[in-house]
Structures are given as C-alpha cells and as structure tokens.
C-alpha cells in the first residue's frame, strides 16, 4: 500500500463518518438526533426551514458528493 492509497482511505473513512453524522442530525417526521442539540425548537408554526436547516442540507449534500467522488477515486486507485 502506498502513501497515496493510505491517505485516500483515511479521507474516505472521515467522509463516511461525516455523512452518517450529518444524516443523523437531520430531523425527520418524529424528530431526530437534532432534538438532542436543540433542534426541536425549530418546529415553529412558520412552516419554513430555518437557516440552520438549509445550511445542514447544503453541508450534507456537499459531503455526500465528496464521499461519492472519493468512492470512485478509491475504486480507480486500488484496481490499478
């Protein structure tokens, strides 16, 4: 295993843990782990999403895309 492969695997593991954590922070129909951190207060009668929820959505999409790219990169890197 080369240094580049080891670095790519470590980055992939970090991204996978980040995706899991970010998805768990989202509140579903019955709430989620975000309620533990005060996310339950955002269920007001306004009906719109707050800035925090939109930023969490954006961050989740970005990390998910990076995870997908790292998956393809690892596939190419490790199959050579």
DSSP file (Angstrom, degrees, kcal/mol; ACC not computed):
  #  RESIDUE AA STRUCTURE BP1 BP2  ACC     N-H-->O    O-->H-N    N-H-->O    O-->H-N    TCO  KAPPA ALPHA  PHI   PSI    X-CA   Y-CA   Z-CA
    1    1 A X              0   0    0      0, 0.0     2,-0.1     0, 0.0     0, 0.0   0.000 360.0 360.0 360.0 130.0    0.0    0.0    0.0
    2    2 A X     >  -     0   0    0      1,-0.1     4,-2.0     4,-0.0     5,-0.1  -0.348 360.0-106.9 -87.0 171.9    1.4    3.3   -1.0
    3    3 A X  H  > S+     0   0    0      1,-0.2     4,-2.4     2,-0.2     5,-0.2   0.873 119.9  54.5 -65.4 -37.8    1.2    6.6    0.9
    4    4 A X  H  > S+     0   0    0      1,-0.2     4,-2.4     2,-0.2    -1,-0.2   0.910 108.1  48.8 -64.7 -41.5   -1.4    8.0   -1.5
    5    5 A X  H  > S+     0   0    0      2,-0.2     4,-2.3     1,-0.2    -1,-0.2   0.910 111.3  49.8 -64.4 -41.2   -3.6    4.9   -1.1
    6    6 A X  H  X S+     0   0    0     -4,-2.0     4,-2.2     2,-0.2    -2,-0.2   0.911 111.8  47.6 -64.1 -42.3   -3.4    5.2    2.7
    7    7 A X  H  X S+     0   0    0     -4,-2.4     4,-2.5     1,-0.2    -1,-0.2   0.907 111.5  51.1 -64.9 -41.3   -4.3    8.9    2.6
    8    8 A X  H  X S+     0   0    0     -4,-2.4     4,-2.2     1,-0.2    -2,-0.2   0.888 110.5  49.1 -63.9 -38.9   -7.2    8.3    0.3
    9    9 A X  H  X S+     0   0    0     -4,-2.3     4,-2.3     2,-0.2    -1,-0.2   0.905 111.0  49.3 -67.8 -41.1   -8.5    5.6    2.6
   10   10 A X  H  X S+     0   0    0     -4,-2.2     4,-2.3     2,-0.2    -2,-0.2   0.921 112.0  48.4 -63.9 -43.3   -8.3    7.8    5.6
   11   11 A X  H  X S+     0   0    0     -4,-2.5     4,-2.5     1,-0.2    -1,-0.2   0.904 111.0  51.6 -62.2 -40.9  -10.1   10.6    3.8
   12   12 A X  H  X S+     0   0    0     -4,-2.2     4,-2.3     2,-0.2    -2,-0.2   0.898 109.7  48.7 -63.9 -41.0  -12.8    8.2    2.7
   13   13 A X  H  X S+     0   0    0     -4,-2.3     4,-2.2     2,-0.2    -1,-0.2   0.909 111.5  49.5 -65.3 -42.3  -13.3    7.0    6.3
   14   14 A X  H  X S+     0   0    0     -4,-2.3     4,-2.1     1,-0.2    -2,-0.2   0.919 112.2  48.3 -62.8 -43.4  -13.6   10.5    7.6
   15   15 A X  H  X S+     0   0    0     -4,-2.5     4,-2.4     2,-0.2    -2,-0.2   0.882 109.9  52.3 -65.5 -37.5  -16.1   11.4    4.8
   16   16 A X  H  X S+     0   0    0     -4,-2.3     4,-2.0     1,-0.2    -1,-0.2   0.914 110.9  46.6 -66.2 -41.1  -18.2    8.3    5.6
   17   17 A X  H  X S+     0   0    0     -4,-2.2     4,-2.4     1,-0.2    -1,-0.2   0.872 111.6  52.5 -66.4 -35.8  -18.4    9.1    9.3
   18   18 A X  H  X S+     0   0    0     -4,-2.1     4,-2.7     2,-0.2     5,-0.2   0.899 108.0  50.5 -66.6 -40.2  -19.3   12.7    8.4
   19   19 A X  H  X S+     0   0    0     -4,-2.4     4,-2.4     2,-0.2     5,-0.2   0.931 111.4  48.2 -62.7 -44.9  -22.1   11.6    6.1
   20   20 A X  H  X S+     0   0    0     -4,-2.0     4,-2.1     1,-0.2    -2,-0.2   0.933 113.8  46.8 -60.9 -46.5  -23.5    9.4    8.9
   21   21 A X  H  X S+     0   0    0     -4,-2.4     4,-1.3     1,-0.2    -2,-0.2   0.914 113.2  48.2 -63.4 -43.2  -23.3   12.1   11.5
   22   22 A X  H  X S+     0   0    0     -4,-2.7     4,-0.7     1,-0.2    -1,-0.2   0.889 111.1  49.9 -67.5 -38.3  -24.9   14.7    9.2
   23   23 A X  H >< S+     0   0    0     -4,-2.4     3,-0.8     1,-0.2    -1,-0.2   0.896 109.4  52.0 -66.4 -38.4  -27.7   12.5    8.2
   24   24 A X  H 3< S+     0   0    0     -4,-2.1     9,-1.3     1,-0.2    10,-0.5   0.772 102.3  60.7 -68.9 -24.2  -28.5   11.7   11.8
   25   25 A X  H 3< S+     0   0    0     -4,-1.3    -1,-0.2     8,-0.2    -2,-0.2   0.729  84.0  97.6 -74.5 -20.4  -28.6   15.4   12.6
   26   26 A X  S << S-     0   0    0     -3,-0.8     2,-0.5    -4,-0.7     7,-0.4  -0.412  76.5-127.7 -68.0 142.6  -31.5   15.9   10.3
   27   27 A X        -     0   0    0      5,-0.2     5,-0.2     6,-0.1    -1,-0.1  -0.804  26.7-167.2 -93.5 130.8  -34.9   15.9   11.9
   28   28 A X  B >   -A   31   0A   0      3,-0.8     3,-0.8    -2,-0.5     4,-0.1   0.034  48.8 -64.9 -93.1-154.6  -37.4   13.6   10.4
   29   29 A X  T 3  S+     0   0    0      1,-0.2     3,-0.1     2,-0.1    -2,-0.0   0.888 138.6  32.5 -65.1 -38.8  -41.1   13.4   10.9
   30   30 A X  T 3  S-     0   0    0      1,-0.5    -1,-0.2     0, 0.0     2,-0.1   0.180 123.5 -97.4-103.6  17.6  -40.7   12.5   14.5
   31   31 A X  B <   -A   28   0A   0     -3,-0.8    -3,-0.8     8,-0.0    -1,-0.5  -0.387  40.1-143.1  93.3-179.0  -37.6   14.4   15.2
   32   32 A X    >   -     0   0    0     -5,-0.2     3,-1.5    -2,-0.1     4,-0.4  -0.794  47.7 -54.7-159.0-159.6  -34.1   13.1   15.2
   33   33 A X  G >> S+     0   0    0     -9,-1.3     3,-1.1    -7,-0.4     4,-0.8   0.700 121.1  76.3 -68.3 -16.8  -30.8   13.4   16.9
   34   34 A X  G 34>S+     0   0    0    -10,-0.5     5,-3.4    -8,-0.3     6,-0.3   0.769  83.2  66.7 -64.7 -22.6  -31.0   17.1   16.2
   35   35 A X  G X45S+     0   0    0     -3,-1.5     3,-1.2     4,-0.3     5,-0.3   0.826  93.1  59.7 -64.6 -30.2  -33.6   17.3   19.0
   36   36 A X  T <45S+     0   0    0     -3,-1.1    -1,-0.2    -4,-0.4    -2,-0.2   0.861 107.6  45.3 -64.5 -34.8  -30.8   16.4   21.4
   37   37 A X  T 3<5S-     0   0    0     -4,-0.8    -1,-0.3    -3,-0.3    -2,-0.2   0.176 132.9 -85.8 -97.5  17.6  -28.9   19.5   20.3
   38   38 A X  T X 5S+     0   0    0     -3,-1.2     3,-1.1     3,-0.0    -3,-0.2   0.578  90.5 127.7  94.5  10.5  -31.9   21.9   20.5
   39   39 A X  G > < +     0   0    0     -5,-3.4     3,-1.2     1,-0.2    -4,-0.3   0.682  59.2  74.6 -73.2 -16.7  -33.2   21.2   17.0
   40   40 A X  G >  S+     0   0    0     -6,-0.3     3,-1.0    -5,-0.3    -1,-0.2   0.716  84.6  66.0 -68.1 -19.9  -36.7   20.5   18.4
   41   41 A X  G <  S+     0   0    0     -3,-1.1    -1,-0.3     1,-0.2    -2,-0.2   0.712  85.5  71.8 -73.1 -19.6  -37.2   24.2   19.0
   42   42 A X  G <   +     0   0    0     -3,-1.2     2,-2.0    -4,-0.2    -1,-0.2   0.516  69.3  96.6 -77.7  -1.9  -37.1   24.9   15.3
   43   43 A X    <   +     0   0    0     -3,-1.0    -1,-0.2    -4,-0.1     2,-0.1  -0.498  57.4 150.6 -86.3  70.8  -40.6   23.3   14.8
   44   44 A X    >   -     0   0    0     -2,-2.0     3,-0.7     4,-0.2    -2,-0.1  -0.323  63.1 -99.7 -93.5-179.7  -42.5   26.5   14.9
   45   45 A X  T 3  S+     0   0    0      1,-0.2    -2,-0.1    -2,-0.1    -1,-0.1   0.434 103.9  88.1 -81.9   1.2  -45.7   27.4   13.3
   46   46 A X  T 3  S-     0   0    0      2,-0.1    -1,-0.2     1,-0.1     3,-0.1   0.855  77.4-152.1 -70.2 -33.7  -43.9   29.3   10.5
   47   47 A X    <   +     0   0    0     -3,-0.7     2,-0.1     1,-0.3    -1,-0.1   0.231  55.5 110.6  84.6 -16.5  -43.6   26.1    8.4
   48   48 A X  S    S-     0   0    0      1,-0.1    -1,-0.3     0, 0.0     2,-0.3  -0.467  74.2-102.9 -89.5 163.8  -40.4   27.3    6.6
   49   49 A X        -     0   0    0     -2,-0.1    -1,-0.1    -3,-0.1     2,-0.1  -0.626  35.6-126.1 -86.3 146.0  -37.0   25.9    7.1
   50   50 A X     >  -     0   0    0     -2,-0.3     4,-2.2     1,-0.1     5,-0.2  -0.290  25.6-103.9 -83.8 172.1  -34.5   27.9    9.1
   51   51 A X  H  > S+     0   0    0      1,-0.2     4,-2.6     2,-0.2     5,-0.2   0.873 122.0  54.5 -63.2 -38.2  -31.1   29.0    8.1
   52   52 A X  H  > S+     0   0    0      1,-0.2     4,-2.4     2,-0.2    -1,-0.2   0.916 108.3  48.3 -63.7 -43.0  -29.5   26.2   10.2
   53   53 A X  H  > S+     0   0    0      2,-0.2     4,-2.3     1,-0.2    -2,-0.2   0.906 112.3  48.6 -64.8 -41.6  -31.6   23.6    8.4
   54   54 A X  H  X S+     0   0    0     -4,-2.2     4,-2.5     2,-0.2    -2,-0.2   0.909 112.6  48.1 -65.4 -41.2  -30.7   24.9    5.0
   55   55 A X  H  X S+     0   0    0     -4,-2.6     4,-2.6     2,-0.2    -2,-0.2   0.881 110.8  51.3 -66.7 -36.8  -27.0   25.0    5.9
   56   56 A X  H  X S+     0   0    0     -4,-2.4     4,-2.2     2,-0.2    -2,-0.2   0.896 110.3  49.9 -64.6 -40.1  -27.2   21.5    7.2
   57   57 A X  H  X S+     0   0    0     -4,-2.3     4,-2.2     2,-0.2    -2,-0.2   0.935 112.4  46.7 -61.6 -46.9  -28.9   20.4    4.0
   58   58 A X  H  X S+     0   0    0     -4,-2.5     4,-2.5     1,-0.2    -2,-0.2   0.917 113.0  48.6 -62.7 -44.2  -26.2   22.1    1.9
   59   59 A X  H  X S+     0   0    0     -4,-2.6     4,-2.5     1,-0.2     5,-0.2   0.880 110.4  51.6 -64.9 -38.3  -23.4   20.6    4.0
   60   60 A X  H  X S+     0   0    0     -4,-2.2     4,-2.3     2,-0.2    -1,-0.2   0.912 111.2  47.3 -65.0 -42.6  -24.9   17.1    3.8
   61   61 A X  H  X S+     0   0    0     -4,-2.2     4,-2.4     2,-0.2    -2,-0.2   0.921 112.8  49.1 -64.8 -43.9  -25.1   17.3    0.0
   62   62 A X  H  X S+     0   0    0     -4,-2.5     4,-2.4     1,-0.2    -2,-0.2   0.936 114.1  44.5 -62.0 -47.2  -21.5   18.6   -0.3
   63   63 A X  H  X S+     0   0    0     -4,-2.5     4,-2.3     1,-0.2    -1,-0.2   0.873 112.5  53.2 -67.0 -36.2  -20.1   15.9    2.0
   64   64 A X  H  X S+     0   0    0     -4,-2.3     4,-2.1    -5,-0.2    -1,-0.2   0.903 109.9  47.2 -64.1 -41.5  -22.2   13.2    0.2
   65   65 A X  H  X S+     0   0    0     -4,-2.4     4,-2.5     2,-0.2    -2,-0.2   0.921 112.0  50.1 -65.6 -43.8  -20.9   14.3   -3.2
   66   66 A X  H  X S+     0   0    0     -4,-2.4     4,-2.5     1,-0.2    -2,-0.2   0.881 109.2  52.6 -61.6 -37.5  -17.3   14.3   -1.9
   67   67 A X  H  X S+     0   0    0     -4,-2.3     4,-1.9     2,-0.2    -1,-0.2   0.912 109.6  48.6 -63.1 -43.0  -18.0   10.8   -0.5
   68   68 A X  H  X S+     0   0    0     -4,-2.1     4,-2.1     2,-0.2    -2,-0.2   0.909 111.8  48.9 -63.2 -42.5  -19.1    9.6   -3.9
   69   69 A X  H  X S+     0   0    0     -4,-2.5     4,-2.6     1,-0.2    -2,-0.2   0.905 111.0  49.8 -64.2 -41.3  -16.1   11.1   -5.6
   70   70 A X  H  X S+     0   0    0     -4,-2.5     4,-2.4     2,-0.2    -1,-0.2   0.839 107.6  55.4 -68.2 -30.8  -13.8    9.5   -3.1
   71   71 A X  H  X S+     0   0    0     -4,-1.9     4,-2.1     2,-0.2    -2,-0.2   0.943 111.6  42.6 -64.1 -47.8  -15.5    6.2   -3.6
   72   72 A X  H  X S+     0   0    0     -4,-2.1     4,-2.3     2,-0.2     5,-0.2   0.898 113.9  52.7 -65.4 -39.5  -14.9    6.3   -7.4
   73   73 A X  H  X S+     0   0    0     -4,-2.6     4,-2.7     1,-0.2    -2,-0.2   0.908 109.8  47.6 -62.2 -42.4  -11.3    7.6   -6.8
   74   74 A X  H  X S+     0   0    0     -4,-2.4     4,-2.9     2,-0.2     5,-0.2   0.884 109.4  54.4 -66.2 -37.9  -10.6    4.7   -4.4
   75   75 A X  H  X S+     0   0    0     -4,-2.1     4,-1.1     1,-0.2    -2,-0.2   0.936 113.9  40.9 -61.1 -45.7  -12.0    2.2   -7.0
   76   76 A X  H  < S+     0   0    0     -4,-2.3     4,-0.3     1,-0.2    -2,-0.2   0.912 117.4  48.6 -67.7 -42.4   -9.7    3.5   -9.7
   77   77 A X  H >< S+     0   0    0     -4,-2.7     3,-0.7     1,-0.2    -2,-0.2   0.897 115.1  42.1 -67.1 -41.4   -6.7    3.8   -7.4
   78   78 A X  H 3< S+     0   0    0     -4,-2.9    -1,-0.2     1,-0.2    -2,-0.2   0.633 107.4  60.5 -85.3 -13.6   -7.0    0.4   -5.8
   79   79 A X  T 3<        0   0    0     -4,-1.1    -1,-0.2    -5,-0.2    -2,-0.2   0.415 360.0 360.0 -92.9   1.9   -7.8   -1.5   -9.1
   80   80 A X    <         0   0    0     -3,-0.7    -1,-0.2    -4,-0.3    -2,-0.1   0.442 360.0 360.0 -95.1 360.0   -4.5   -0.5  -10.8
